[in-house]
Amino acid sequence: MTRPLNIAFLGGGVNSAIGQTHKIASQMDGEFVLVAGCFSRDAQINHATAEAWGIAPARVYASSEALLAAEYQRLDAVVILTPTPNHEQDIINCLDAGVTVICEKALVDSVASAKKVSEALLRTGGRLFVTYNYSGYPMVRELRQRIAAGELGNIQQILVEMPQEGFIRCAQSGEVARPQAWRQADSIIPTLSLDLGVHIHQLVDFIAQRQAIDVYAVHSHFSSLPNIIDTVHAVSRYEGGLVCQYWYGKSALGYRNGLRIRVLGDKGSAEWLQMEPESLKLTNTYGKISLIDRTDHDNHIAHHPRYCRFKAGHPAGFIEAFANYYVDIAHALRGDQNSYCQGITTALAGLLFLETAHASATLQRKVDFICEPQAAQPVTEGIFE
């Protein structure tokens, strides 16, 4: 049997929801084992995390520098789960130590920062993966394959939305929960876009595989949290006449996570909802609606064994989708090419889109994309199944 790959966490302590998610997803299929970490700058949380997760006390470190100095030769990758504004230096430190990076989105918080990471990749010859976990859903991948096969014809419109209610829904006390301090300040790209916008831009990029030409965006503030953007609407034209409409935010009461993708072509349409992840709704030119699920034998890929850990009637969800993405990373680390793993190229394109959208919202007009993003690590071709 192939040995599991050894990983360490930088950030992601037991007080962090994203840390728990990465721990479960990375180990679900036996591809990775968590062996070390600097889980928190708080010593108590750091050691409590290690104890809860069975990490040897000798492999728990008070700083990222100490972790890398002691572990760089024993690790296959470091998973970076620190706040987004800290990512740039954390990534570069890992690359300089010769360690592969698996980074929680957003990769960094600006195009300029992404370019510094790209330069570090060139200088070190290192490897970088970014966890865009929603593209791990089997029916999202099925949709991509059906579009590529021409089943929907020429894709004319994509509408993607991700409304949430976290900045406006009240607790029993009547107060709205406050996010972490770093999420309560905006910079070149609004923090909302680093949280949600990177996901839905990547999903459009993933299924359509076309370049944006321009964007017109409106940024709004509807919540009680001061001085931050909490809602974004945008329309963008892409190559080939494709028009994309974006809506995402955290002030949409009634939506826990309303991620939805609608694709309209001249031969058919498709719709997928994250809250009903097992199904894909298809409509043909005669208006006939078909509902297919992950186990449909006419699927291109979604019925394959790697996506069917459980038999029909036992729904897979968010954690399984995250685990699918980790399996892709594991196979890439072992030398198998696949186009599911995303790195600096996708991250840089997304940050360029979001910075341009912010410029559009500030100028209150459409803004063209003047140049294509350049990156050190293009996505490889071919799909592992």
C-alpha positions in Angstrom: 0.0 0.0 0.0 1.1 3.6 -0.6 2.0 5.3 2.6 -0.1 8.2 3.9 1.5 11.6 3.3 2.7 13.5 6.4 1.2 16.9 6.9 1.5 19.6 9.6 -1.0 22.4 10.3 -0.1 26.0 10.7 -3.2 27.4 12.4 -6.5 25.6 12.6 -6.7 24.9 16.3 -9.7 23.2 18.0 -11.4 26.5 18.5 -11.4 26.9 14.7 -14.2 25.4 12.5 -11.9 25.4 9.5 -9.2 23.4 11.4 -11.7 20.6 12.2 -12.9 20.6 8.6 -9.4 20.2 7.2 -8.5 17.5 9.7 -11.4 15.4 8.9 -11.3 15.9 5.1 -7.6 15.3 4.8 -7.8 12.0 6.6 -11.1 10.6 5.4 -9.7 8.5 2.6 -6.4 7.6 4.4 -4.3 9.8 2.0 -2.8 12.0 4.7 -1.9 11.8 8.4 -1.5 14.9 10.6 1.8 14.5 12.5 2.8 18.0 13.7 1.6 21.6 14.0 1.6 25.1 15.3 -2.1 25.2 15.8 -2.4 28.5 17.7 -0.3 31.4 19.1 -2.2 30.7 22.3 -0.1 28.1 24.1 -3.1 26.5 25.9 -5.1 26.1 22.6 -2.0 24.9 20.8 -1.4 22.1 23.3 -5.2 21.3 23.8 -5.4 20.8 20.0 -2.5 18.4 19.9 -3.9 16.4 22.8 -7.4 16.2 21.2 -6.0 15.1 17.9 -3.3 12.7 19.2 -0.3 14.7 18.1 2.9 13.9 20.0 3.8 16.7 22.4 7.4 16.8 21.0 5.9 17.7 17.6 3.8 20.7 18.8 5.6 24.0 18.2 5.1 27.6 19.5 5.9 29.2 16.1 5.9 28.5 12.4 9.7 29.1 12.4 10.3 26.4 15.0 7.9 24.0 13.2 9.7 24.4 9.8 13.2 24.2 11.4 12.4 20.9 13.1 10.0 19.3 10.6 10.9 20.4 7.0 12.6 17.1 6.1 9.8 14.9 7.6 6.8 16.6 6.0 5.1 16.1 2.6 3.2 19.4 3.0 2.2 22.1 5.4 -1.5 23.1 5.5 -1.8 26.9 6.1 -5.0 27.8 8.1 -3.9 31.1 9.6 -5.9 34.3 8.9 -5.7 35.4 5.2 -3.6 38.6 5.9 -0.9 36.3 7.3 -0.8 33.9 4.4 1.8 35.6 2.2 4.7 35.3 4.8 3.6 31.9 6.0 3.6 30.5 2.4 6.9 32.1 1.5 8.5 30.7 4.7 7.3 27.2 3.8 8.5 27.4 0.3 11.9 28.7 1.4 12.2 25.7 3.7 11.5 23.4 0.8 8.0 22.3 2.0 5.0 22.0 -0.3 2.1 24.3 0.7 -1.6 23.4 0.9 -3.4 26.7 1.6 -6.9 27.5 2.7 -8.5 30.1 0.4 -8.1 33.0 -0.1 -4.5 32.4 -1.0 -3.6 36.0 -0.1 -5.4 39.3 0.1 -4.2 41.1 -3.0 -2.8 40.7 -6.5 0.5 42.2 -5.4 0.8 39.7 -2.6 0.0 36.8 -5.0 2.7 38.0 -7.3 5.2 37.8 -4.4 4.1 34.2 -3.8 4.5 33.5 -7.6 8.0 34.8 -7.4 8.8 32.6 -4.4 7.5 29.6 -6.4 9.8 30.4 -9.3 12.8 31.0 -6.9 12.3 27.8 -4.9 10.8 25.5 -7.5 8.1 24.7 -4.8 4.6 23.5 -5.1 1.4 25.1 -4.0 -2.3 24.0 -3.8 -5.3 26.1 -2.8 -8.4 24.4 -1.3 -11.3 25.5 -3.4 -13.4 22.8 -1.8 -16.8 23.5 -3.5 -15.3 22.2 -6.8 -15.0 18.8 -5.0 -18.7 18.2 -5.2 -19.3 15.3 -7.6 -22.3 16.9 -9.3 -20.3 20.1 -9.8 -17.7 18.0 -11.6 -20.4 16.2 -13.5 -21.7 19.6 -14.6 -18.3 20.6 -15.8 -17.9 17.4 -17.8 -21.4 17.8 -19.4 -20.5 21.3 -20.5 -17.2 20.2 -21.9 -19.0 17.4 -23.8 -21.3 20.0 -25.4 -24.5 18.7 -23.9 -25.7 22.2 -23.1 -24.5 23.6 -26.4 -22.9 27.1 -26.4 -22.9 28.4 -22.9 -24.5 31.9 -22.9 -25.2 32.7 -19.3 -24.0 31.6 -15.9 -25.6 32.9 -12.7 -23.9 32.0 -9.5 -24.9 33.1 -6.0 -23.7 32.5 -2.5 -26.0 34.4 0.0 -25.5 33.9 3.7 -27.0 35.5 6.8 -24.1 35.6 9.3 -23.8 39.4 9.5 -27.5 40.0 10.1 -29.0 37.0 11.9 -29.5 37.7 15.6 -28.8 35.3 18.5 -31.4 34.8 21.2 -29.8 37.8 23.0 -30.8 40.0 20.0 -27.2 40.7 19.1 -25.4 39.8 15.9 -22.4 37.6 16.3 -19.1 39.4 15.6 -16.6 37.7 13.3 -12.9 37.6 14.0 -11.2 41.0 14.1 -9.4 40.6 10.8 -12.8 40.0 9.1 -14.1 43.3 10.3 -11.8 45.4 8.1 -11.6 45.8 4.3 -8.5 46.5 2.2 -7.8 46.4 -1.5 -10.2 43.5 -1.8 -13.2 43.5 0.6 -12.9 40.7 3.2 -16.3 39.4 2.0 -14.8 38.8 -1.4 -11.8 37.0 0.1 -14.3 34.8 2.0 -17.0 34.1 -0.6 -16.1 35.8 -3.9 -13.0 33.7 -4.4 -15.2 30.6 -4.3 -17.8 31.6 -6.8 -15.3 33.1 -9.2 -13.4 29.8 -9.1 -16.6 27.8 -9.7 -17.3 29.9 -12.9 -13.7 29.5 -14.0 -13.9 25.7 -13.2 -17.0 24.9 -15.2 -16.7 27.5 -18.0 -13.0 27.7 -18.5 -13.1 31.1 -20.2 -11.5 34.5 -19.4 -13.4 37.5 -18.1 -13.4 40.6 -20.4 -14.9 43.2 -18.1 -16.9 43.6 -14.9 -19.5 46.0 -13.4 -19.9 45.6 -9.7 -21.9 47.1 -6.9 -20.7 46.8 -3.3 -23.2 47.4 -0.5 -23.5 47.5 3.3 -26.7 46.3 4.8 -25.7 44.9 8.2 -25.0 46.4 11.6 -21.3 45.6 11.4 -19.6 48.9 10.6 -17.3 49.9 7.8 -17.2 46.7 5.8 -18.8 45.5 2.5 -21.3 42.8 3.2 -23.0 42.3 -0.2 -21.7 42.2 -3.8 -23.6 42.2 -7.1 -21.6 42.0 -10.3 -22.1 41.3 -14.0 -19.2 40.2 -16.1 -18.7 39.5 -19.8 -16.5 36.6 -20.7 -15.0 35.3 -23.9 -17.3 33.8 -26.5 -20.3 36.0 -25.6 -20.8 34.4 -22.1 -22.4 36.7 -19.5 -22.0 35.9 -15.8 -24.0 37.3 -13.0 -22.6 37.1 -9.4 -24.4 37.7 -6.1 -22.8 36.9 -2.7 -23.1 38.4 0.7 -23.6 37.8 4.5 -26.7 39.9 5.0 -29.3 37.7 3.3 -31.8 36.5 6.0 -33.0 33.0 5.5 -29.9 31.7 3.7 -27.5 29.6 5.7 -25.4 28.9 2.6 -27.4 29.5 -0.6 -24.7 28.6 -3.1 -26.4 28.0 -6.4 -25.1 27.6 -10.0 -27.3 28.1 -13.0 -25.9 27.5 -16.5 -27.9 28.4 -19.6 -26.8 27.2 -23.0 -28.5 27.1 -26.5 -29.1 23.4 -26.2 -30.1 23.1 -22.6 -29.7 24.4 -19.0 -28.5 23.0 -15.7 -28.9 24.0 -12.0 -27.1 22.9 -8.9 -27.7 23.9 -5.2 -25.2 23.3 -2.4 -28.1 22.6 0.0 -29.2 19.7 -2.3 -25.7 18.6 -3.5 -26.6 15.1 -4.7 -28.8 16.3 -7.6 -28.4 18.2 -10.9 -31.5 19.6 -12.7 -31.2 19.5 -16.5 -33.6 21.0 -19.0 -33.5 20.4 -22.8 -34.7 22.6 -25.6 -38.2 21.1 -25.5 -38.5 22.2 -21.8 -38.3 18.7 -20.5 -36.8 18.7 -17.0 -34.7 15.8 -15.7 -33.3 15.3 -12.2 -30.2 13.2 -12.0 -28.2 12.2 -8.9 -24.7 11.1 -8.1 -25.6 7.4 -8.8 -27.1 7.9 -12.2 -25.4 5.3 -14.6 -25.5 7.9 -17.5 -23.2 10.2 -15.5 -19.8 11.0 -17.0 -18.0 10.8 -13.6 -20.2 11.4 -10.6 -21.1 7.7 -10.3 -17.5 6.5 -10.2 -16.4 4.6 -7.0 -14.3 7.5 -5.7 -17.4 9.6 -5.3 -19.7 6.8 -3.9 -18.3 6.1 -0.5 -21.9 5.2 0.5 -24.7 3.6 -1.6 -27.6 5.4 -3.0 -29.9 7.1 -0.4 -26.9 8.0 1.9 -26.2 11.6 0.8 -22.7 12.9 0.7 -22.0 16.6 1.5 -19.6 19.3 2.4 -17.0 17.2 4.2 -17.0 14.6 1.5 -16.5 17.3 -1.2 -13.6 18.7 0.8 -12.2 15.2 1.1 -12.5 14.7 -2.7 -10.3 17.7 -3.2 -7.7 16.4 -0.7 -7.6 13.1 -2.7 -6.8 15.1 -5.8 -4.0 16.9 -4.0 -2.6 13.5 -2.7 -2.5 12.1 -6.2 -0.8 15.3 -7.6 1.8 15.0 -4.9 2.5 11.4 -5.9 2.9 12.5 -9.6 -0.5 11.9 -11.1 -1.7 14.8 -13.3 -5.2 16.2 -12.7 -6.9 19.4 -13.5 -8.9 19.5 -10.2 -6.0 20.8 -8.1 -5.8 24.6 -8.3 -2.8 26.7 -7.4 -1.3 30.1 -8.0 -2.8 30.5 -11.5 -6.4 30.2 -10.3 -5.7 32.2 -7.2 -4.1 35.1 -9.1 -7.0 35.1 -11.7 -9.5 35.3 -8.9 -7.8 38.1 -7.0 -7.4 40.0 -10.3 -11.2 39.7 -10.9 -12.0 40.7 -7.3 -9.7 43.7 -7.4 -11.1 44.8 -10.7 -14.6 44.4 -9.3 -13.7 46.6 -6.3 -12.4 49.2 -8.7 -15.6 49.1 -10.7 -17.7 49.5 -7.5 -15.5 52.4 -6.4 -15.7 54.1 -9.8 -19.4 53.2 -10.3 -18.7 52.0 -13.9 -17.7 49.0 -16.0 -14.0 48.2 -15.8 -12.1 46.2 -18.5 -9.5 43.6 -17.8 -6.4 45.1 -19.3 -4.0 42.2 -19.1 -4.1 38.5 -18.2 -2.6 37.4 -14.9 0.8 35.8 -15.1 1.8 33.0 -12.8 4.6 30.6 -12.1 2.6 27.4 -11.8 0.0 26.7 -14.5 -2.7 24.2 -13.9 -1.8 20.8 -15.5 -4.1 19.3 -18.1 -5.8 15.9 -17.9 -8.3 14.6 -15.3 -7.6 11.9 -12.8 -10.6 9.7 -12.2 
